[in-house]
Every structure is written in structure tokens, then in C-alpha cells.
């Protein structure tokens, strides 16, 4: 059976159209509700056969490679995936053939913990640089010839 995209006006995997990767609805109820809300179809109840194509997700939401570290060499090894995978929490937000109000320009916000860590590191680096500059100035003033 060939699955097609359930998004209104989308022709993902229809005959005579390009073949695209399809993703099933998530099993998590909260995430599933977000998908249903984003797709915005009246009286829409997805089944286990209902799919959404890759055209409705940002590239950052789709994992196309698998990564792991080789313990022997210490290098990161990547391999392309045959079937792409969605990152956790990905929601369809791109609806090109639908009215503009349905598509949202997704603003990717930085994780608060990462932001806090980044700001802390930047502040520490600035303090170290200032300290080194003061130390160099002091050394320049107080050296004997």
C-alpha cells in the first residue's frame, strides 16, 4: 500500500508527483494534539495509517544521518539513514500550498540551560581576558631594565 500525505492540498506521494518520506503520527497524546492542531483539518482524527510528509518539517527537525563514536580511533562515524527520522518534539509547520496563516515561521529558541551555560562561558572568557590585559599592563609598568 502506498501512503500519501494527509495535509490539505499536499500531493506528497500521489501518482505523478515526487516521492517523499512520510512520518506516522506520534504516539504521545500531547504531541499528537499539536500535530492535529498544526494540520488544521476540520473533524480530523488520525489513524495508525495517517502520514505527514517531510515537506512539512524544517530540515533541522529531520535526522538524515546516524552518528556514533569509534572507541578504537576516537573519531565520530556518520552513516546516512535509509529512512529519515524525526527529532523528538518535531511538529509540522510548513504548509506551502495552504493559506499563509497556516504556516508559521518557526523561530528556534535556544535551550535555556545551553543559553545560561553559553552566557556564563562568555562572561568567564571576558573576565579572563580583562584580567590578562591588566596583568600585562602591570608587568609592563613594573619591570626592571
N, C-alpha and C positions, 0 to 999 in steps of 0.2 A: 504494500500500500504506500502511495506517495502522499506525504503530508504537505499541507500548504499553510501559509501564514494566516492567522485569524484576525489580524489588524485590518480595519476597514480601508478599502481602496488599495491594499497592498497586493501585489501579484507575485510574492515570493514563492517559488517552486511551482507556479502554474505552468501549463503547457506553453511552449514557445517563449518562455522567459528564462533568464539566467537561473541556474540552480544555486541556492544559498543554504547555509547551515541553519537548522531550526533548533529551537530550545523549548523544552517542555516547561509548563508552569511549575513554580516551586512548590514543595510540599508544605513549607512553613506557611501557616494561615495568614500571618501579618504581611509577609512579603507577597503572597498571592493576592491579597486585597489591594496592595499597592500596584501590582501589575494590572489588575482588573480596572482600577481607577484610572491608571495611565492610558489604557487602551480605549476607554470611554465608549463602550458599546452598550446600547440600551438592552436591559434584561439579559445580560451576558453571564452565562455560567460555564466556566471551562471544564472540560472532561480530561481524562488522562491522555487523550489523543490530541488535545488542543495544543498548538505550537505557535511560537513567535519567532520570526526570522532575525538573522543577525543585522539586518539593515536598520533595526530599531534600537540598536545599542551603540554606545560610543566604543571606539577601539580600546579605550582603557578598561572597559567592562569585560572584554573578551580575552581569555588566555589562549594563545595560539601555540605556545611552546611550554615544554616541561623542563624544569631546571633541577639539577642536583649537583652535589659536590663529590668529586672523586677523592676519597681518603688517601689513596696512594700518591697521587700527583698534587693534590691540594687545589685543583682547578675546578671551575664551575663548568659543568657539561649541560648543554641545551639540546633538545631534540624537538622538532615540530610535531604537533599533535595532529592525528588524522581527523579527529572530531574535536572542534574547539570546545572550550568550557567557559562558563560564565563565572566571573569573580563573585564572591559571596556578597549578597545585598544588591546586585545589579538590577536595575529597573529599566524597562524600555522607555526611552524619552524622545526618540527621533521618529517623526511621522511625516515624511516628505510629501506625500500626496494628500495629506489631510489639511484642514484649515490651520493657520499659523498658531492659534491659541492652544492647539493640542500638543505642539512640540514645545519643549522647554529647553532653553539653552542651559545645559547643566553646568553649574559652577561647582567645580570640585574643590571642596574645602579641605584644608589640611587637618589631619587628625590632631585634636587638642594636645595630646601627650607629646606627639612629634613636634608640634609648634612650640610648646613650652621648652622642650629639650633643645630645639634649634636656637631659640632666643637666648636661653641660658648659655649655650656654647658660644654664640656670637658675643655676648656680654663678657664672658671669660676671656675670649681671644682679644677683645678690645682692651680689657684691663691689663692683660699680659703685655700687649704691645705698648700701652701707655707706660707701664712700669719699666719695660726695657728702654724706652726712649728717655725716661727720667734718669735711669741708671747710667746710660751712655753720656748724657749731658753732665751728670755729676762726676763721672770718671774723667771727662774731658776737662772740667774745671779744676779738679783736684789731683792732677797727675804732676809728678816732678820730672823735670828735664835732666 
